Amino acid sequence: MATESPYRHLEELAARLSRAGLCTRLEEPLGRAPRLHVLNPDLPVAEEHVIIEACSDEAWFWWAWAERIAPAGELDRAVDDIRRVLGVAA
């Protein structure tokens, strides 16, 4: 997994989050790693950034505050956690 493009993992996550009712925007700040901005449209103050970094032999999604979300290969887990944190009912 870690050899795949971090941007590709974020694209896949963005697509799943969009289907789950969240607004997403991929960002590529100059000189920084790509990140995903995620917003709950029903609660606009509920927004966060998700980044991806390699850990050991696999890539992980992380909150911007340096807490792990889920391995990049576990998209369902990542979507569930992000929805929960942003206040989206299951």
Protein Blocks (a to p, Z undefined) as FASTA:
>chain_A
ZZpcfklmmmmmmmmmmmnopacdddddehiacddddddfklmmlccddddddehjbccd
ddfkopafbdfklmmlmmmmmmmmnopaZZ
